Amino acid sequence: MRKLNLDGCRRVLEAKREELQSGYYKTEGIAVERVPDSMDELTLEMERSMAVDTLNRRAALLEEVNEALERMGEGSYGVCLTCEKAIPPKRLAALPWATRCLECQQAAENQMASEAVASRSLGVRLSL
């Protein structure tokens, strides 16, 4: 197993943070405009929704990047938050803000998917 390159990961994380912060407050896509045509209004609403989703994703990723940099400072960077084993350097090279090893990440995603399915089926039962 290759040794983790902390300096390289730190540089990537800092560059990603700078990239995310540079466009953090770009909100021109969410301005509310009224237009006489209902189809145009629907199109603008969809564009606003997509802009808000993009801002939310950027904010969440920025938080993950900042937390990874904090873990570096604390000395816990590269340790899976679930099983507490080392996250493989290859995974951190690909995704330096990763908080879990691949196995724990897959398990967490599977659990979230199962909960989403259960929630949808519960909603269907309640609406009947």
C-alpha positions in Angstrom: 0.0 0.0 0.0 1.3 3.4 -1.0 2.0 6.0 1.7 -0.6 8.8 2.0 0.7 12.0 0.5 -0.8 14.5 3.0 0.8 17.6 1.4 -0.6 16.6 -2.0 -4.1 16.0 -0.5 -3.9 19.4 1.4 -3.0 21.2 -1.8 -5.9 19.6 -3.6 -8.3 20.4 -0.8 -7.2 24.0 -0.5 -7.5 24.5 -4.3 -11.0 22.9 -4.2 -12.0 25.2 -1.3 -10.8 28.2 -3.3 -12.7 27.1 -6.4 -15.9 26.6 -4.4 -15.6 29.8 -2.5 -14.9 31.9 -5.6 -18.4 31.2 -6.9 -20.1 30.7 -3.6 -22.3 33.8 -3.7 -23.3 33.7 -7.4 -27.0 34.0 -7.0 -28.1 35.6 -10.3 -29.8 32.4 -11.3 -32.3 32.5 -8.5 -33.8 36.0 -9.1 -37.6 35.9 -9.2 -38.9 37.4 -12.4 -42.5 37.7 -13.5 -43.3 37.2 -17.2 -46.7 37.2 -18.9 -46.3 33.8 -20.4 -47.0 30.9 -18.0 -44.6 28.6 -19.9 -41.8 31.1 -19.6 -42.6 31.4 -15.9 -42.4 27.6 -15.6 -39.1 27.6 -17.4 -37.7 30.3 -15.1 -39.0 28.4 -12.0 -37.1 25.3 -13.2 -34.0 27.3 -13.8 -34.3 28.9 -10.3 -34.7 25.4 -8.8 -31.6 24.1 -10.6 -29.6 27.2 -9.5 -30.6 26.6 -5.9 -29.7 22.9 -6.1 -26.3 23.8 -7.5 -25.7 26.3 -4.7 -26.8 23.7 -2.1 -24.4 21.1 -3.6 -21.5 23.5 -3.7 -22.2 24.5 -0.1 -22.3 20.9 1.0 -19.1 20.1 -0.8 -17.4 23.2 0.6 -18.4 21.9 4.1 -16.9 18.5 3.4 -13.7 20.0 2.1 -13.4 22.3 5.2 -14.0 19.3 7.5 -11.3 17.3 5.7 -8.8 20.1 6.3 -9.9 20.2 9.9 -9.3 16.5 10.2 -5.8 17.1 8.8 -5.1 19.6 11.5 -6.4 17.2 14.2 -4.4 14.3 12.8 -7.5 12.1 12.1 -7.4 12.6 8.3 -7.6 9.4 6.3 -9.4 7.5 9.0 -12.9 6.1 8.2 -15.4 7.8 10.5 -17.5 4.5 10.6 -15.0 1.6 11.0 -12.0 3.7 12.1 -9.7 1.9 9.7 -7.4 3.8 7.3 -9.0 5.0 4.1 -6.8 3.7 1.2 -4.5 6.4 -0.3 -5.9 5.6 -3.8 -9.4 6.6 -2.6 -8.2 9.8 -0.9 -6.2 10.7 -4.1 -9.5 10.4 -6.1 -11.7 12.0 -3.4 -9.6 13.8 -0.8 -12.7 14.8 1.2 -13.8 11.2 1.7 -14.9 10.5 5.2 -15.4 6.7 4.8 -13.6 3.8 3.3 -15.3 2.4 0.2 -17.0 -0.5 2.0 -18.5 1.8 4.7 -19.5 4.4 2.1 -21.3 1.7 0.0 -23.1 0.4 3.1 -24.2 3.9 4.1 -25.5 4.6 0.6 -27.3 1.2 0.5 -28.9 2.1 3.9 -30.0 5.5 2.6 -31.5 3.9 -0.5 -33.4 1.4 1.6 -34.7 4.1 3.8 -35.8 6.1 0.8 -37.7 3.1 -0.6 -39.3 2.4 2.7 -40.3 6.1 3.1 -41.9 6.1 -0.4 -43.8 2.9 0.2 -45.0 4.2 3.6 -46.1 7.4 1.8 -48.0 5.4 -0.7 -49.7 3.3 2.0 -50.7 6.5 3.9 -52.2 8.0 0.8 -54.4 5.0 0.1 
